[in-house]
Amino acid sequence: MLMSWKRMWAMFKARNYEFFRDKAAFGWNFLFPFLIIAGFGIIFGGRDYSGFKVGAFPLPDQKVTIAETNLPKKFATTKYLEFIGFKNLDKGLEKLQHHKIDFLVRLDSAENQYWLLDSSPKGYIVERLFQAALIPEGSGYGEKIEVQGGDIRYIDWLFPGILAMNMMFSALWGVGYIIVRYRKNGVLKRLKATPLTAIEYLTAQALSRIFLLMFTLVIVWIGADLLFSFHVAGSYLDLFIVFFFGSLSLTSIGLLLAARGTSEEFTSGALNFIAWPMMFLSEVWFSLEGAPQWVKTFSQFLPLTHLLAAARKIMNDGATLFEVGNECLLLLAITSVCLGLGAMLFSWNE
């Protein structure tokens, strides 16, 4: 039987109507990424990056300016140190023991007393900075060679990850979980009695979800960009194509998981088993540089890794679609494998 575009169009419209009429799901798909981006914007927006927090006492419990301290000048003027004042030693030690500050120094001590946790890597670095500042000037600083680079905010680096994460959850649950629920409720069994074929049904489901993913992506991008003015060094069209390839691969995984599942509980667990490793190992929140090699190798099998790598190269480095061709080909390969297996394994019945 030949594929009927009319039947697929009917299923495509039906699935879209169902999504838009579900106000809770519809609203959450837009609200969730906005909340995360807005949260990070409030936390990090409008501030210089502060890598290390240094407590100083006795001082009022507020941020202090460098001029108000008698710290060694070289230490007080070091970039990326945030100084926080405390009234007494007990207050400072409490924050230090709970890792809320990295280093604690006493201002009214001629011996330059300081406290740190032995288990704190940041405290160790600040201690070295503090000790170096006590060395008399004139002993040499080495040869400085500056490297020019673009100013990329953390939120610019994070934004593609938030979009891709939202796309991942929407694709997996919007396809995988929904089809399993239809099968359990007998909806698929009734559809089997119609002229609709399995390939037509799966194609309509995939196209509907991809349309919704890209529609959501554009709306969220425009709204977030109006608030935070994201910098895109490359082409918006190339970026859109990369996210389109990503939506294909993620949707195909959802279809594969839904091919034979009948238990909503098992499917939910399987979806979480796939989604959470992708969220943490695909550099959504942080870079994997310095992680064990096996973790980096494993991450290369995750489609979200390649989607984010390509998106960030275009957005932050100005790469072209040709330059991220390897990532795009891997996303298409994952799509082909998952769609093929999903079509072979798909069943209308329980």
Backbone torsions as a table, in degrees:
resi	resn	phi	psi	omega
1	MET	NA	130.8	180.0
2	LEU	-73.5	151.2	177.5
3	MET	-68.3	137.4	179.8
4	SER	-107.9	117.1	178.2
5	TRP	-68.0	-27.5	178.7
6	LYS	-65.1	-43.7	178.8
7	ARG	-67.0	-41.0	179.0
8	MET	-65.1	-39.0	178.8
9	TRP	-63.8	-37.6	178.0
10	ALA	-64.3	-43.8	178.7
11	MET	-68.8	-37.4	178.5
12	PHE	-60.2	-47.3	179.3
13	LYS	-65.8	-40.6	-178.4
14	ALA	-62.0	-42.8	-179.3
15	ARG	-67.4	-38.5	178.6
16	ASN	-66.8	-41.4	177.2
17	TYR	-60.2	-41.4	180.0
18	GLU	-61.4	-41.5	-178.8
19	PHE	-67.2	-48.3	-176.3
20	PHE	-68.4	-27.4	179.0
21	ARG	-80.6	-18.1	175.7
22	ASP	-85.0	91.4	-171.9
23	LYS	-63.2	-33.9	-179.0
24	ALA	-66.0	-50.2	179.9
25	ALA	-66.4	-40.8	-179.7
26	PHE	-61.3	-47.4	-179.3
27	GLY	-66.8	-39.3	-177.1
28	TRP	-66.7	-35.0	178.9
29	ASN	-61.6	-29.2	177.1
30	PHE	-91.9	-37.1	-173.7
31	LEU	-74.2	-38.4	-174.2
32	PHE	-58.1	-53.4	179.4
33	PRO	-65.3	-33.9	177.2
34	PHE	-61.3	-42.6	-178.6
35	LEU	-62.9	-43.5	-179.5
36	ILE	-66.3	-47.0	-178.8
37	ILE	-64.0	-42.7	179.4
38	ALA	-63.9	-38.8	178.9
39	GLY	-61.9	-46.7	178.5
40	PHE	-68.0	-33.5	177.8
41	GLY	-65.0	-39.8	178.4
42	ILE	-67.2	-40.5	-177.1
43	ILE	-70.4	-45.4	-171.9
44	PHE	-106.9	-16.9	-175.0
45	GLY	-68.4	141.6	175.7
46	GLY	72.2	12.2	-179.4
47	ARG	-128.3	148.7	170.0
48	ASP	-72.2	150.2	178.2
49	TYR	-65.9	132.2	177.3
50	SER	-116.9	105.4	-176.8
51	GLY	-80.7	-27.7	-174.7
52	PHE	-135.9	140.0	179.5
53	LYS	-109.9	123.3	-176.9
54	VAL	-114.4	121.0	176.0
55	GLY	-86.7	142.5	178.9
56	ALA	-136.3	135.3	178.4
57	PHE	-142.6	158.6	-3.3
58	PRO	-84.3	126.1	177.5
59	LEU	-151.3	159.5	175.2
60	PRO	-58.5	152.6	-177.1
61	ASP	-75.2	73.2	179.7
62	GLN	-158.2	167.2	176.2
63	LYS	-67.7	136.1	-177.4
64	VAL	-111.3	152.3	176.1
65	THR	-87.5	160.5	-178.7
66	ILE	-60.9	-35.8	-177.2
67	ALA	-63.6	-22.5	-177.1
68	GLU	-87.7	-0.2	-177.8
69	THR	-110.0	159.1	172.4
70	ASN	-112.0	29.9	177.0
71	LEU	-68.9	158.7	174.0
72	PRO	-53.2	135.6	-172.9
73	LYS	-58.4	-41.6	-178.4
74	LYS	-64.6	-30.8	178.3
75	PHE	-77.8	-43.6	-176.8
76	ALA	-65.5	-25.7	-178.1
77	THR	-100.8	8.3	178.5
78	THR	-69.9	132.7	179.0
79	LYS	-66.5	154.2	172.9
80	TYR	69.4	18.6	170.2
81	LEU	-106.7	127.8	177.1
82	GLU	-108.4	120.0	-177.0
83	PHE	-95.0	130.2	-178.6
84	ILE	-125.4	126.3	-176.1
85	GLY	-88.3	146.2	175.6
86	PHE	-132.2	150.1	-177.1
87	LYS	-71.5	-34.8	-176.2
88	ASN	-150.0	176.3	-177.3
89	LEU	-65.3	-40.0	-176.7
90	ASP	-60.2	-42.5	178.2
91	LYS	-62.1	-43.4	-179.7
92	GLY	-66.4	-41.6	179.7
93	LEU	-64.6	-36.7	178.9
94	GLU	-61.4	-44.5	178.7
95	LYS	-68.0	-37.8	-179.5
96	LEU	-65.8	-43.0	-178.4
97	GLN	-66.6	-24.0	178.3
98	HIS	-99.7	15.2	175.5
99	HIS	61.2	25.8	176.5
100	LYS	-86.6	-18.3	167.8
101	ILE	-132.2	161.9	-175.2
102	ASP	-102.0	-18.0	-170.6
103	PHE	-158.6	144.5	-179.9
104	LEU	-132.4	129.4	-177.0
105	VAL	-129.1	145.8	179.0
106	ARG	-97.0	128.9	-173.8
107	LEU	-87.7	-24.1	-176.8
108	ASP	-101.3	29.3	-178.9
109	SER	-114.9	126.4	177.7
110	ALA	-71.7	-20.4	-179.1
111	GLU	-87.9	3.3	-179.1
112	ASN	55.3	53.5	-180.0
113	GLN	-67.2	144.0	175.8
114	TYR	-150.9	160.1	-179.3
115	TRP	-129.6	145.2	173.7
116	LEU	-156.4	161.6	176.3
117	LEU	-88.9	134.7	179.1
118	ASP	-62.9	-27.0	-176.4
119	SER	-88.5	2.7	-175.7
120	SER	-97.0	112.2	176.6
121	PRO	-62.2	-38.8	179.9
122	LYS	-67.1	-38.5	178.1
123	GLY	-60.8	-37.4	178.9
124	TYR	-63.0	-42.6	179.7
125	ILE	-65.1	-44.5	-179.0
126	VAL	-65.2	-36.0	177.3
127	GLU	-60.1	-43.1	179.4
128	ARG	-63.9	-38.8	177.4
129	LEU	-64.6	-42.1	-179.0
130	PHE	-65.7	-44.7	179.5
131	GLN	-65.5	-37.4	178.7
132	ALA	-65.7	-33.4	-179.9
133	ALA	-69.4	-20.7	179.6
134	LEU	-82.7	-11.8	179.0
135	ILE	-74.1	133.1	-179.7
136	PRO	-56.9	144.3	179.4
137	GLU	-68.9	158.5	178.4
138	GLY	100.9	0.5	-178.6
139	SER	-91.3	3.8	175.2
140	GLY	95.5	146.7	-178.6
141	TYR	-125.5	3.9	-177.1
142	GLY	83.2	-178.9	-179.4
143	GLU	-97.2	123.3	-178.1
144	LYS	-97.8	128.0	176.8
145	ILE	-126.0	112.8	-177.8
146	GLU	-83.9	141.8	176.9
147	VAL	-110.9	124.3	-179.9
148	GLN	-79.9	136.9	179.2
149	GLY	-155.3	157.4	179.5
150	GLY	-69.1	150.9	179.2
151	ASP	-87.7	99.9	-178.9
152	ILE	-106.2	116.7	176.9
153	ARG	-71.3	155.8	177.4
154	TYR	-60.1	-38.7	-178.1
155	ILE	-68.1	-28.3	173.8
156	ASP	-67.4	-37.4	178.0
157	TRP	-72.2	-36.5	-175.3
158	LEU	-76.3	-34.1	-170.8
159	PHE	-53.3	-48.0	177.6
160	PRO	-59.7	-34.3	178.7
161	GLY	-65.2	-40.2	178.6
162	ILE	-64.6	-44.2	178.7
163	LEU	-62.0	-44.7	-178.3
164	ALA	-67.7	-38.0	178.4
165	MET	-64.3	-44.1	177.9
166	ASN	-62.2	-39.3	177.5
167	MET	-63.6	-41.6	-179.2
168	MET	-61.8	-51.1	-179.1
169	PHE	-62.8	-41.0	-179.4
170	SER	-65.9	-39.2	-179.6
171	ALA	-69.5	-47.0	-176.0
172	LEU	-67.6	-48.4	-178.0
173	TRP	-79.2	-33.2	-178.0
174	GLY	-72.5	-18.8	177.5
175	VAL	-112.8	-59.3	-175.6
176	GLY	-59.1	-51.6	-175.8
177	TYR	-70.3	-40.0	-177.4
178	ILE	-63.6	-45.9	-178.3
179	ILE	-64.9	-39.7	177.1
180	VAL	-62.9	-39.8	178.6
181	ARG	-65.4	-40.3	176.7
182	TYR	-61.4	-42.1	-179.1
183	ARG	-65.2	-43.1	-179.0
184	LYS	-65.7	-37.6	-178.3
185	ASN	-81.3	-3.9	179.0
186	GLY	87.2	4.5	-179.9
187	VAL	-65.3	-42.0	-179.5
188	LEU	-65.6	-34.3	179.3
189	LYS	-64.5	-38.7	177.7
190	ARG	-69.8	-37.2	177.6
191	LEU	-65.8	-28.8	179.8
192	LYS	-64.0	-27.7	-179.7
193	ALA	-77.0	-6.7	178.7
194	THR	-94.0	170.9	177.0
195	PRO	-67.1	-8.2	-177.9
196	LEU	-62.7	130.2	177.6
197	THR	-93.9	165.0	-178.8
198	ALA	-61.9	-42.9	-177.8
199	ILE	-66.9	-34.8	177.5
200	GLU	-67.7	-42.2	-179.6
201	TYR	-64.9	-46.7	-179.2
202	LEU	-65.2	-39.7	179.2
203	THR	-63.7	-42.7	179.6
204	ALA	-64.7	-41.7	178.2
205	GLN	-62.2	-44.9	-178.8
206	ALA	-65.3	-46.0	-179.6
207	LEU	-63.8	-39.2	178.1
208	SER	-61.6	-46.9	-178.4
209	ARG	-66.4	-40.3	179.6
210	ILE	-63.7	-42.0	176.9
211	PHE	-59.4	-45.2	-178.9
212	LEU	-67.3	-37.8	178.6
213	LEU	-63.3	-45.7	-177.6
214	MET	-71.9	-36.2	176.4
215	PHE	-62.0	-46.3	178.4
216	THR	-63.1	-42.5	-179.9
217	LEU	-57.0	-47.6	-177.3
218	VAL	-64.6	-45.1	-178.6
219	ILE	-63.9	-46.1	-179.8
220	VAL	-64.8	-41.2	179.6
221	TRP	-59.8	-48.7	-177.7
222	ILE	-62.0	-45.8	-179.2
223	GLY	-63.5	-45.6	-179.5
224	ALA	-68.5	-35.4	-179.7
225	ASP	-66.7	-34.4	177.1
226	LEU	-64.0	-31.0	-178.8
227	LEU	-84.6	-39.2	-169.5
228	PHE	-119.1	-4.9	176.2
229	SER	50.8	67.2	-179.8
230	PHE	-69.6	145.0	-179.7
231	HIS	-96.2	126.1	177.3
232	VAL	-119.8	110.0	-177.1
233	ALA	-77.7	-27.5	-177.8
234	GLY	-99.3	-156.2	-176.1
235	SER	-89.6	134.5	175.7
236	TYR	-64.5	-35.7	178.9
237	LEU	-63.8	-44.6	177.6
238	ASP	-61.1	-40.9	179.1
239	LEU	-63.6	-41.7	178.7
240	PHE	-62.7	-41.9	-179.9
241	ILE	-64.0	-41.3	179.2
242	VAL	-62.3	-45.3	178.4
243	PHE	-66.1	-31.9	176.3
244	PHE	-64.4	-45.4	176.6
245	PHE	-61.3	-38.9	177.8
246	GLY	-63.8	-40.3	178.8
247	SER	-65.0	-34.7	176.4
248	LEU	-61.2	-48.9	-176.4
249	SER	-67.1	-42.0	-179.2
250	LEU	-68.6	-38.5	177.3
251	THR	-65.9	-38.0	179.8
252	SER	-64.9	-34.7	176.0
253	ILE	-65.2	-41.5	176.8
254	GLY	-60.7	-41.1	178.2
255	LEU	-64.8	-38.9	179.1
256	LEU	-63.9	-42.4	179.9
257	LEU	-66.8	-28.8	-177.3
258	ALA	-88.2	-1.2	-172.1
259	ALA	-58.4	-39.5	-176.3
260	ARG	-136.4	0.1	-177.0
261	GLY	-64.2	143.5	177.6
262	THR	-125.5	-18.1	-177.7
263	SER	-101.3	120.9	177.5
264	GLU	-64.5	-36.1	-179.6
265	GLU	-66.1	-45.4	179.4
266	PHE	-65.5	-41.4	-179.8
267	THR	-63.6	-41.5	177.9
268	SER	-61.2	-41.9	177.4
269	GLY	-64.8	-41.1	179.2
270	ALA	-65.2	-40.0	178.6
271	LEU	-64.6	-42.3	176.6
272	ASN	-64.2	-37.6	-179.8
273	PHE	-62.3	-31.0	178.6
274	ILE	-88.3	-41.0	-172.2
275	ALA	-71.6	-43.4	-174.1
276	TRP	-67.8	-43.1	173.9
277	PRO	-59.4	-37.6	178.3
278	MET	-63.9	-38.7	-177.3
279	MET	-66.4	-35.9	-175.7
280	PHE	-94.7	-23.3	-175.5
281	LEU	-107.0	2.5	179.7
282	SER	-105.9	15.4	176.5
283	GLU	63.7	39.2	173.3
284	VAL	-67.5	-46.6	-174.1
285	TRP	-102.5	-32.1	-174.0
286	PHE	-151.5	159.9	179.7
287	SER	-78.4	149.2	177.7
288	LEU	-92.3	7.4	177.2
289	GLU	-60.0	129.7	-178.1
290	GLY	94.2	-9.9	177.9
291	ALA	-75.8	160.2	177.2
292	PRO	-56.2	149.4	-175.5
293	GLN	-61.3	-35.6	-178.8
294	TRP	-65.8	-30.6	177.1
295	VAL	-67.8	-44.3	178.9
296	LYS	-63.0	-40.2	179.9
297	THR	-64.3	-45.2	179.4
298	PHE	-61.2	-38.5	-177.9
299	SER	-64.2	-23.8	-179.5
300	GLN	-71.4	-13.3	176.8
301	PHE	-89.2	-1.7	-176.5
302	LEU	-99.3	127.3	-177.8
303	PRO	-62.1	-31.7	-178.8
304	LEU	-63.5	-31.2	177.9
305	THR	-60.4	-47.5	-177.3
306	HIS	-73.8	-34.2	175.9
307	LEU	-61.7	-46.7	-178.5
308	LEU	-70.8	-37.6	178.4
309	ALA	-60.1	-45.6	-179.5
310	ALA	-68.3	-43.7	-178.1
311	ALA	-63.1	-41.8	-178.6
312	ARG	-71.8	-33.0	176.7
313	LYS	-63.9	-41.2	179.7
314	ILE	-71.5	-45.7	-173.9
315	MET	-72.0	-44.0	-173.3
316	ASN	-97.6	-29.0	-175.1
317	ASP	-109.5	-7.0	179.8
318	GLY	74.9	24.4	-179.4
319	ALA	-68.5	154.8	176.9
320	THR	-94.6	169.9	178.8
321	LEU	-62.3	-35.3	177.9
322	PHE	-63.9	-38.0	-178.2
323	GLU	-72.0	-20.0	175.3
324	VAL	-107.4	24.1	-177.7
325	GLY	-59.9	-38.3	-179.7
326	ASN	-61.6	-44.3	178.8
327	GLU	-63.1	-41.2	-179.8
328	CYS	-65.1	-40.9	179.0
329	LEU	-64.9	-38.7	178.1
330	LEU	-65.5	-39.6	176.9
331	LEU	-62.9	-41.4	178.9
332	LEU	-68.5	-35.0	178.0
333	ALA	-65.3	-44.2	177.3
334	ILE	-61.2	-40.5	178.3
335	THR	-60.6	-46.6	-177.8
336	SER	-62.7	-44.6	-178.6
337	VAL	-64.5	-48.0	-176.6
338	CYS	-68.3	-39.9	178.2
339	LEU	-65.8	-41.2	178.6
340	GLY	-61.9	-47.6	179.0
341	LEU	-65.9	-39.6	179.6
342	GLY	-63.2	-41.3	178.9
343	ALA	-66.5	-37.1	179.9
344	MET	-69.1	-37.0	-173.0
345	LEU	-92.7	-10.8	-171.7
346	PHE	-62.9	138.6	177.5
347	SER	-135.8	138.3	176.5
348	TRP	-73.6	-32.2	-170.8
349	ASN	-93.6	173.8	176.9
350	GLU	-70.3	NA	NA
